Amino acid sequence: MEFTEEIKQFAKRVVKMSSSVSNEESTKMSMIVPFFQLLGYDVFNPAEFYPEYTTDVGIKKGEKVDYAILSNETPEILIECKWCGEELTKHDSQLFRYFGTSPAKFAILTNGLCYKFYTDLEEANKMDLTPFLEIDMCNVKDAAINALKKFCKDTFDKDSIFSVASELKYSALIKEWFKKQFEEVSDDFTKIILSEIYDGLKTQKIIDKFKPIIQKSFNGYINDIVNQKISSALVPEEVIAETSEDSLTEEPQSKIITTDEELQAFNIVRAILSESISPDKICYRDTESYFGILYNDNNRKPICRLNLDTKKKQLLIPDEKKIFSRYYIDSIIDIYKYKDKLLESAKRYE
């Protein structure tokens, strides 16, 4: 299974089990340790994954961080754990103290549902107060998983991670700022816009007058971009091709070749769906980039897509928002493994 899919499946499991986890120790054993095992670490080898690692903090001797990931007996990552029902906002200062007395370059604060990754971008050997990466198991994003891959045992390179940590940190802060403006524009953001469009004096009265206008315009612009992207994605590739060909004197030969394997895959999907949907409502359209299976031959009602001419065969199934999840299959027979997901996809259009 691909790493991204493994993390997403793992996230679903830990979110489901979190309601039955009642203390820190059970959080560690059922949620946190398996997470690092998924990253490739030998969690049963204290030479690699050391529990209760001793860090001397100031005059306090023998204080211990929950886990340390070691390389040649040197800590590379410190991990401080809390109960899954506990907020992490109050505990970064504890990890801050540990970080300053350790040669570790990275520190992770987690409650099994949220993982906050820290380093020392602002000042050497002094942990930043703002994490450069957060993994939220309740809302796992592909971009965060791609960054998480760098912490896998087989690919871990502290210099490489540190070089991109700054970009990750400030990208997250910028996105958060835009999110806040989307919800309610600030006075400062309003002033920036007014400096470009309004020549008069920017008094508080003028700022208050323009804030709702700017809010509406900003949200409208974002919605226009999103709708444009969605509309482009939903336009059949055949229509795009026909439009682009109008100005040509010669009609180019189609590059689309429907293979026997694609037709066999279509028949498998139709056989699966025929349990609850009339087979004549299940159609296919072949394009240059994918083989699509549709409900009622409607391009706006995709049941699934297939990419069978790649090195790794792929089955893509949309959710209710038409966002496709990708599943890798060894052969078209593996399509049967996704019977429930295909039925769920098709039944939305009934």
N, C-alpha and C positions, 0 to 999 in steps of 0.2 A: 504494500500500500504506500502511496506517495506520502511524504512527510506532512504536507499541508493537510491532507485528509486525515492522517493519523492524529494530528493535534486537534482537529475539529471534532473527531469522534471521541477523543479523550476528554475534551472540554465538556461535551454533552454528558459523559458519564460522571465527571466530578461535580458538575452543577446539580445533577439529579441526586447524587449521594450526599451532598452537603447538608441537606435537611436532617439527616440522621447522624451527623457527626457532631459530638457534643463537647469536645475539648481539644486542646492543642496537640496532645500526643496522637490522638486518632487522626487529626488533620494531617500530621506529618506522615504517618504510615500509610494512610489510604489515599491521600491526595498529592502530597508534595514529593515524597520519595519516588513514587511511580512516574512523576513528571520528569525528574532528572534521569530516571532509568530510560524513559522514552528518548531523551537527548543522547543516549548512548553511554552513560556513565555506569560503572560497576558499583552500584550503591551498597554492595555487601563487602567491598574491599576498602578497609580503612586507609590504605596507602593512596587511595584515589578519592574516596568520598568519606570524609572523617566527621563523625558525629561528636558534638560537644567539644568543639575545638577551642583550646584555651587562648584567650587574648588578655594581656595585662593592660588595664585602662587606668592611667594615672597612678594614684595611690592604691587603687583596687587591684589586688592580685588574684589571678585565677578565674577571672570572669570568662564565661564561655559563650561563643556564638553557636547556634544550633548545628550548622554543618559548614565544612570548608571543603572545596574541591581543590585537591593538591596535585602538583606536578613536581616530581623530584623532591618531595617532602616540603615544598614551598606552596603556601596557599595562593591560589589564583583567583578564587571567587569565594566570598563569604556569604552565607545564607542564613538569614534570621527569619524564624517562622512564628506565626500566630494562629490562633484558632480561626476557622473559616467564618465564624460569626462575628469576628472582631474587625473593626475598622483599622486601617493601617496608618492613618494620619498622625497618630500619637506616638508612633514607635520608630520613626526614622532617626530621631536623636540618639537612640540606643545603638543603632547600627552605625551612626556617624562616629560615635566614640570608638567602636571596634575597628572601624576602617583606618582611623588615624594611627593605630598602634600595630598595624599589620602590613606586610608587603603586598597584600592582595590588591589587584588593580580594579576589581569589580566587586560590587556588593548587591545582593538581591534581598528585598524585603517582600515576604509573601504570606498570605493566609490561605493559599491553595486555590483561591478563586481569582486573585489578582497578584501579578508578579511585577514588582517595580525594580528596574535595573539602574544602578548608580555607578558613577566613576568620578574622577577628579578633573573635570574640564576647566573649572574656574581657578583652582589653586592646587598645585601638586601636593599629593598626600593628604588632601583634605576633601572629604566626600562632598559632592554637590548636594544641595538641598532639594534640587529638582531632578527626578529620574530622567534618563535619556531614552528610556523605552519602558512601555507598560503593556503587559499582556493581560487582557480581561477575559477570563474563561466564559463569562456570560455573553460576551460579544467579541468573538475572536475575528480579527481582520487579517486578510491575506498579507497586507504590508507588514504588519507586526510579526506574522509567522516567518516571512522572508528574513526579517532582522533576527528573529530567534534562531534561525538555522546557523547563524555564526557562532552560537553558543553550544552547538552539538560537539561532542567529544572529538569526532573525526575531522571537524573543520575549524576547531577553536584556534584562533590566532589573536592574542590580545592586542598586538600592534595594529592589526587590520581592523578589529572592532573599535579600538580607541579612535582610529582615523575617521570613522564614519559616525561615531557617537555624537559629535557636535552637531552634525547635520540632522540626525534623528531627533535630538533634543529640541533644537530650535524649530524644526519642521512641525513637531508636535505642538509647541507653544504657539506658533503662527496659526496652525489649524484651529487651536482652541480659541485664539483671539477672533478669527473669522466666525467661528461658531457663535461666540458671544454677540458679535455685531449682527449676525443673522437673526438672533433672538431679540436684541434691542441695541440699536446703534448708540454709541457713547457720544458725549459732547466733543471729545477730541476727534473722533472719526468724522463727526458732522463738520467740525472746523476745517478739517483737511479737504472735504468735498467743497465747502463754501469758498475756500481760498481759490478754487478753480472756476467757480461758476457765479459767484456773487461779489460785486465790487464794493458794496456798502460796508458799514461798520458791523462787525460780527458780535453784536451784543447778545446777552443771554436770551433776550426776548426773540431775537432773530434765530438763534440756535434752536430754541424750543419750537419755533414756527416751522423750521425746515426739517427737524428730526423725523417726524412721521412721514414726510415726503421722501426723504432719503431712505428711510426704512422700507417703504413700499417699493421704491425704485430698485434698491439693492436686492430685496427678496425676489422682485419680478425678474431682474436680470439673471439671477441664479436659476430661477424656474425656467426661464427661456432656454438657457444652455442645456439644462437637464432634458427638457421636452424635445429640443432639437436632436440631442444624442439618441433619445428613445425612438423618435420618428425615423432617424437614419437607420437605426438598427432593425426597425420593423419593416422598412421598405424591401420588398423582394429583390434579390440580386438580379433576377431576370429583368425586372423593370428598369433597374439602374443600367443594365447592359443595353437594353433597347433604347433608352434615352441617349446614351453616349454614342450609339451607332447611327443616330438620325443624320448626322452631318457627314457620314462616310459614304463614299460612292460604291464601295464593295462591302458586302456583309462578311465579316471574318468568320472563320470556321470555329464552331463551338469546341471548347477544350473540355467540356463535361463528358465524362464517360462513366456510365453507371455499371458497376461491376457485379458479377454474380454473387460475390460475398455480400455486397450491400443489399441486393434483392433478398438474399437468404436472411439477413439481419432484419429487414423489413417484415418478412413473413413471420419471424420469431416474435417481433413486437406485436404484430397484428394478432397472432395466436394468443399471446398473453392477454391482450386487451379485449379479445372477443368474449371473454367471460362475462363482461358487463357492458360492452359497447358493440354496436353493430359493425362488422368488419368493413362495410362499404363506407363508413365514416372515417376510416383510417387510411390516409393517403401519404404519398412521399413526393418530395421535390429534391432533385439532386442539383447542387451548386458546385462551383469550383473549390470552395473552401470547406464544405461539409455536406453530408447527406441528411436531409431533414425529413422527419416524420410528423405530419400535421393532422389536426382534427378538421374534418370536412374540407380538406384542401385549402384551408385558410391560413395564410402565412402569419396572421396575428394570433393563431392558436397552436403554438408548437407543443408537441408532446415530448419529443426528444430530438437530439442530433447525434450523428455518428461520424467519427473520423477513423476510417479503417485503413487508409493508405499511409499512415504514419508508422514510425518504428514501434510505438506503443499505441495500440488501438484504444480509442476513447469513446465513451458514452457520456453525453451531456444531457442533463435533465433539468428543466426550469422549475423554479418555485412560483408562488402565486404572483410575485412581482416580475416574473420572466427573467430572473437572474439565474444563470445556468451553473450547476455544480458539475464538476468533471470527475468521471470515474474511469480508471484504467482497467482494461480487460485483456486477458490473454487470448481469448477467442470469442467469436460471436455467441457461443453457447453460454458464456458467462453473463449474457444479457438477462438470463432467467433469474440471476441472483438479485436483480433490481426490479423484480415483478411488482412489489408493493409501491415503489416509488413511481413506476411507470403508470400504474393504475391510478394513483393519486393525481399525477399530472394530467391524465386524460379526463378524469371525472370532473375536473374543474369546468369543463366546457359543456357538460351535459345539462 
